[in-house]
Every structure is written in structure tokens, then in C-alpha cells.
Amino acid sequence: MISEAQFNIEVEGIIKNAIREDVGDGDHSSLACIPETATGKAKLLVKDDGIIAGVEFAKLVFNYVDSSLKIETLIKDGATVKYGDIVFYVEGSSQSILKAERLVLNAMQRMSAIATKTNFFVKLLEGTGTKILDTRKTTPGIRALEKWAVKIGGGENHRFALYDMIMLKDNHIDFCGGLTQAIEKTKQYLKENNKDLKIIVEARDLNEIREILKTEGVYRILIDNFNYEDTRTAVKLIGDTCLTESSGGINEETIRQYAECGVNYISSGALTHSVYNMDLSLKAV
């Protein structure tokens, strides 16, 4: 996984790029009718039910736009919220509040939706010992926020990108010419380039599970698109040799049954690519 420092760089880059995209050479609507010296106060109003996420990100945005803005936090990231709740107040330059408003809302609405869905999946897995993972199926440009939201919702992050973990999937294996070849070449590559990256290998059937187990150095086996029976068999074959992960079209109706097959992790792209934004508003008070 990426370091905290690298993650912070990603988040800072998101803020800079989003403000550039949204503000350009100025928020002319505010500049046209609101005096530069005007001050005001606004509240973040919840108009939905779920898990709130993005409060700490909102603070970073407000600080980036205007470090003199003051935020009073009433509800923290990860808390359950309902219609009518007030998450925070922000006070200071009216122009600054309006400049930051859309980025704060866009981010918090999506992050809260992801955290809410993740938390729903986490609850479905309670008592199984299986953990829910996100994937790289994220919105281009804001991956750090979406993976942050998964953590807030109680899930865990898979690899952040292509550079922080090795994941040998079907296309890698086929392009390379075979499963064993792909694993051995990967281990040699890591050795030659002095890189310490964990290796995950995707298996498409039980025969590939058996082939992977003949090679040392695999951190986790991705049991992809298996049915329940074959998943249970795969888990027994793997034993304590390495960790296990199920994936492939797993949803709220099937996730518990896959967890009960004994896998360590279940990964779901739906956590980040299939959510409906939470309804939030920033209202003047």
C-alpha cells in the first residue's frame, strides 16, 4: 500500500486540480455581488440517511481556499447520520465559502455514498472473519477520496494503483504464456529491480489453484468467478499457504455465502462504481 505521505500528496493534488477546474480565473458570480469584506456562516445539512464521510477532506478544502475560515465540527467522519442533521458550520469570508462550496459538496456526497455502501457490506459480513476490499474501479482523478471513504465505512483498501502491489490477472498470464511463467518472471523482476511488492495471482479454476500452490512467494490467491462449492474446495486446497480473496460479481445477496466459504477477503468494485450520492447541502445561516 502507498505511504501516508504519498496519500496526502494525492489528496492535495485533487484539491488543487478541482479548484483550478471549478474556479478558473475567478468565481465571478460571487465577485459580482458580494463585497470582498463580507463575512458569513454556513451549515452542512444532511438530507439523507447513511454514513457521513469527507468531513476531514472538507476542512482541507476550506483551509486551501482560505486558511482564515473557521470550522465547527458537530459530527465526525464515520458517524451514522439522518435527515436534518448538521455536520459542521463554516464561518468567515462569504466569497471563500462559496468558492469552496461545490468541491466540498461533490466530494462529501460521493464519499458518504461509498462509506454507506461499504458499511452495509461490512455488516453483512459480521461474524464471518471475512473483510471487504475495494478495487481500482474508481472515478479517474479522485481515487484517493473514494478509497478514503471505503476506510471510513469500515472496509479495507486493496492496492492503490499499479505501482504498489503485483497483481497477475488473466491477461498478464495469457500474454506471458502461462501461470507458472508469469509468477517466476515476476519474482525475478522484483529481485533484479530491488522491489519489495506483494504478489497476488488470479486463478480461474481449481487446476490453476493447484498450479499456483506449486510456486512459493505468492501473498494472496484471487479466487475469481468461482461458485460456492469450488470456492470452498479452493480454500481447503490453499489452507495456510497464503491468503485468499473472492471476487467477480459478488453482491449483497451472495456476499455472505462467499464469506462462509472461508475466504479472508472479498473484493467488490461496486463499493466505488455503483453508488448514489448522499443528498447534502451547504446552507447560509
C-alpha positions as CSV (number, residue, x, y, z in Angstrom):
1,M,0.0,0.0,0.0
2,I,1.1,3.6,-0.5
3,S,2.5,5.6,2.4
4,E,0.6,8.2,4.3
5,A,2.8,10.9,2.8
6,Q,2.1,9.7,-0.8
7,F,-1.7,9.5,0.0
8,N,-1.6,13.1,1.3
9,I,0.1,14.2,-1.9
10,E,-2.7,12.6,-3.9
11,V,-5.3,14.4,-1.8
12,E,-3.6,17.7,-2.1
13,G,-3.4,17.2,-5.9
14,I,-7.1,16.5,-6.1
15,I,-7.9,19.8,-4.3
16,K,-5.6,21.9,-6.4
17,N,-6.9,20.4,-9.7
18,A,-10.6,20.6,-8.6
19,I,-10.3,24.3,-7.6
20,R,-8.5,25.0,-10.9
21,E,-11.3,23.3,-12.8
22,D,-14.1,25.0,-10.9
23,V,-12.8,28.5,-10.2
24,G,-10.6,29.3,-13.1
25,D,-9.8,33.0,-13.2
26,G,-12.4,33.7,-10.5
27,D,-15.8,33.0,-9.0
28,H,-17.4,35.8,-10.9
29,S,-20.9,35.2,-9.5
30,S,-19.7,35.9,-6.0
31,L,-17.2,38.6,-7.1
32,A,-20.0,40.4,-8.9
33,C,-22.5,40.8,-6.0
34,I,-20.7,40.1,-2.7
35,P,-18.3,42.6,-1.2
36,E,-14.8,41.3,-0.6
37,T,-15.1,42.2,3.1
38,A,-18.4,40.4,3.6
39,T,-18.5,37.6,6.1
40,G,-21.0,34.8,6.7
41,K,-21.7,31.4,8.2
42,A,-23.0,28.2,6.6
43,K,-24.0,24.8,7.7
44,L,-23.5,21.4,6.1
45,L,-27.1,20.0,6.2
46,V,-27.8,16.3,5.8
47,K,-30.9,15.5,3.7
48,D,-30.5,11.7,3.6
49,D,-29.7,8.7,5.9
50,G,-26.3,6.9,6.0
51,I,-22.7,7.2,7.0
52,I,-21.1,10.6,6.7
53,A,-17.7,10.8,5.1
54,G,-15.5,13.7,3.9
55,V,-15.6,15.9,6.9
56,E,-11.8,16.0,7.2
57,F,-11.5,16.5,3.5
58,A,-13.8,19.4,3.7
59,K,-11.5,21.0,6.3
60,L,-8.6,20.6,3.9
61,V,-10.6,22.3,1.1
62,F,-11.7,25.2,3.2
63,N,-8.1,25.7,4.5
64,Y,-6.7,25.6,1.0
65,V,-9.2,28.2,-0.3
66,D,-8.9,30.4,2.8
67,S,-6.9,29.5,5.9
68,S,-8.8,32.1,8.0
69,L,-12.1,30.2,7.6
70,K,-13.3,28.6,10.9
71,I,-15.0,25.2,11.0
72,E,-17.0,23.9,14.0
73,T,-17.4,20.1,13.6
74,L,-20.5,18.6,15.1
75,I,-20.4,15.1,13.5
76,K,-17.2,13.2,12.6
77,D,-16.4,11.0,9.7
78,G,-17.9,7.5,10.0
79,A,-20.9,8.5,12.1
80,T,-24.4,7.5,11.2
81,V,-26.5,10.5,10.1
82,K,-30.1,11.1,9.3
83,Y,-32.2,13.7,7.5
84,G,-31.9,17.1,9.2
85,D,-28.6,16.6,10.9
86,I,-26.0,19.4,10.8
87,V,-22.5,18.1,10.3
88,F,-20.5,21.3,10.7
89,Y,-20.6,25.1,10.5
90,V,-18.1,27.1,8.5
91,E,-17.6,30.8,9.2
92,G,-15.6,33.6,7.6
93,S,-15.3,35.2,4.2
94,S,-18.5,34.8,2.2
95,Q,-16.6,34.7,-1.1
96,S,-14.3,32.0,0.2
97,I,-17.2,29.8,1.5
98,L,-18.9,30.0,-1.9
99,K,-15.7,29.3,-3.7
100,A,-15.2,26.0,-1.8
101,E,-18.9,25.0,-1.6
102,R,-19.2,22.9,-4.8
103,L,-15.9,20.9,-4.2
104,V,-16.9,20.2,-0.6
105,L,-20.4,19.0,-1.6
106,N,-19.3,17.0,-4.6
107,A,-16.7,15.2,-2.6
108,M,-18.8,14.6,0.6
109,Q,-21.8,13.4,-1.3
110,R,-19.8,10.8,-3.2
111,M,-17.6,9.8,-0.2
112,S,-20.7,9.4,2.0
113,A,-22.4,7.2,-0.5
114,I,-19.3,5.0,-0.7
115,A,-18.9,4.9,3.1
116,T,-22.6,4.0,3.4
117,K,-22.5,1.2,0.9
118,T,-19.2,-0.2,2.4
119,N,-20.7,-0.1,5.9
120,F,-23.7,-2.1,4.6
121,F,-21.4,-4.8,3.2
122,V,-19.3,-4.8,6.4
123,K,-22.5,-5.5,8.4
124,L,-23.4,-8.4,6.1
125,L,-20.0,-10.0,6.9
126,E,-20.2,-9.6,10.6
127,G,-19.2,-12.8,12.4
128,T,-17.5,-14.4,9.4
129,G,-14.0,-13.1,9.8
130,T,-14.0,-12.1,6.1
131,K,-13.1,-8.5,5.2
132,I,-14.4,-6.4,2.4
133,L,-11.9,-4.8,-0.1
134,D,-12.3,-2.1,-2.7
135,T,-10.7,-2.3,-6.2
136,R,-9.2,0.1,-8.8
137,K,-12.6,0.6,-10.3
138,T,-12.7,4.1,-9.1
139,T,-13.5,7.5,-10.7
140,P,-10.4,8.8,-12.6
141,G,-8.7,11.6,-10.7
142,I,-10.3,11.1,-7.3
143,R,-9.2,7.5,-6.3
144,A,-7.7,8.7,-3.1
145,L,-11.1,10.1,-1.9
146,E,-13.0,7.0,-2.8
147,K,-10.6,4.7,-1.1
148,W,-10.6,7.0,1.9
149,A,-14.4,6.7,2.0
150,V,-14.1,2.9,2.0
151,K,-11.9,3.0,5.1
152,I,-14.4,5.4,6.8
153,G,-17.2,2.9,6.0
154,G,-15.2,0.1,7.8
155,G,-13.8,-1.6,4.7
156,E,-10.2,-2.1,3.7
157,N,-8.2,-0.9,0.7
158,H,-6.8,-3.2,-1.9
159,R,-3.8,-1.9,-3.8
160,F,-3.9,1.8,-4.5
161,A,-2.6,1.6,-8.1
162,L,-0.4,-0.4,-10.4
163,Y,2.8,0.5,-8.6
164,D,2.2,-0.6,-5.0
165,M,1.4,-4.3,-5.5
166,I,1.8,-7.0,-8.1
167,M,-1.5,-8.5,-9.3
168,L,-1.2,-11.1,-12.0
169,K,-4.6,-11.4,-13.7
170,D,-5.8,-13.4,-16.7
171,N,-4.4,-11.1,-19.3
172,H,-1.0,-11.0,-17.7
173,I,-0.9,-14.8,-17.5
174,D,-2.1,-15.2,-21.1
175,F,0.2,-12.6,-22.5
176,C,3.1,-14.1,-20.6
177,G,2.4,-17.6,-21.9
178,G,1.3,-19.3,-18.7
179,L,0.7,-19.1,-15.0
180,T,4.0,-20.5,-13.7
181,Q,6.0,-18.4,-16.2
182,A,4.2,-15.3,-15.1
183,I,4.9,-15.9,-11.4
184,E,8.6,-16.8,-11.9
185,K,9.2,-13.9,-14.2
186,T,7.6,-11.6,-11.7
187,K,9.8,-12.8,-8.8
188,Q,12.9,-12.4,-11.0
189,Y,11.8,-8.9,-11.9
190,L,11.3,-7.9,-8.3
191,K,14.7,-9.3,-7.4
192,E,16.5,-7.6,-10.3
193,N,14.9,-4.2,-9.5
194,N,15.2,-4.5,-5.7
195,K,11.5,-4.1,-5.2
196,D,9.5,-5.4,-2.2
197,L,6.0,-5.8,-3.6
198,K,3.4,-8.4,-2.6
199,I,2.2,-10.8,-5.3
200,I,-1.4,-11.6,-5.9
201,V,-2.3,-14.2,-8.5
202,E,-5.7,-14.7,-10.1
203,A,-7.0,-18.3,-10.5
204,R,-9.7,-19.1,-13.0
205,D,-10.3,-22.7,-11.9
206,L,-9.2,-25.3,-9.4
207,N,-6.4,-26.6,-11.7
208,E,-4.9,-23.1,-11.6
209,I,-5.2,-23.0,-7.8
210,R,-3.1,-26.2,-7.7
211,E,-0.5,-24.8,-10.1
212,I,-0.1,-21.6,-8.1
213,L,0.4,-23.6,-5.0
214,K,3.5,-25.3,-6.6
215,T,5.3,-21.9,-6.6
216,E,6.4,-20.1,-3.5
217,G,6.2,-16.4,-2.9
218,V,2.5,-15.7,-3.6
219,Y,0.9,-13.5,-1.0
220,R,-2.7,-14.0,-1.9
221,I,-4.7,-16.0,-4.4
222,L,-7.6,-14.3,-6.1
223,I,-10.4,-16.9,-6.5
224,D,-12.2,-15.3,-9.4
225,N,-15.7,-16.1,-10.5
226,F,-15.9,-19.4,-8.7
227,N,-19.2,-20.9,-7.5
228,Y,-19.7,-21.7,-3.8
229,E,-18.6,-25.3,-3.9
230,D,-15.4,-24.6,-5.9
231,T,-14.6,-21.7,-3.6
232,R,-14.8,-24.0,-0.5
233,T,-12.6,-26.5,-2.3
234,A,-10.1,-23.8,-3.2
235,V,-9.9,-22.5,0.4
236,K,-9.2,-26.1,1.6
237,L,-6.5,-26.6,-1.0
238,I,-4.8,-23.3,-0.1
239,G,-5.0,-23.8,3.6
240,D,-2.5,-21.6,5.4
241,T,-0.2,-21.4,2.4
242,C,-1.3,-17.9,1.6
243,L,-4.3,-15.6,1.9
244,T,-7.5,-15.9,-0.1
245,E,-9.7,-13.4,-1.9
246,S,-13.0,-14.0,-3.7
247,S,-14.2,-11.6,-6.5
248,G,-16.4,-11.5,-9.5
249,G,-20.0,-10.2,-9.5
250,I,-20.4,-10.7,-5.7
251,N,-23.3,-8.6,-4.4
252,E,-25.4,-8.1,-1.3
253,E,-27.4,-11.3,-2.0
254,T,-24.3,-13.5,-2.3
255,I,-21.5,-11.9,-0.3
256,R,-22.4,-13.7,3.0
257,Q,-22.4,-17.1,1.3
258,Y,-19.0,-16.5,-0.2
259,A,-17.7,-15.4,3.2
260,E,-18.9,-18.6,4.7
261,C,-16.8,-20.5,2.3
262,G,-13.8,-19.3,4.4
263,V,-12.1,-16.7,2.3
264,N,-10.1,-14.0,4.0
265,Y,-11.2,-11.2,1.7
266,I,-13.9,-10.3,-0.7
267,S,-13.3,-7.5,-3.2
268,S,-16.1,-5.5,-4.8
269,G,-15.8,-2.8,-7.4
270,A,-19.4,-1.9,-6.6
271,L,-18.3,-0.1,-3.5
272,T,-17.0,2.7,-5.6
273,H,-18.5,2.4,-9.1
274,S,-22.2,1.8,-8.2
275,V,-23.3,4.3,-5.6
276,Y,-25.9,7.1,-5.5
277,N,-24.7,10.3,-3.9
278,M,-25.9,11.2,-0.5
279,D,-28.1,14.3,-0.5
280,L,-26.2,17.1,1.3
281,S,-26.5,20.9,1.2
282,L,-24.4,23.8,2.4
283,K,-26.8,26.5,3.5
284,A,-26.2,30.0,4.8
285,V,-27.3,30.6,8.3
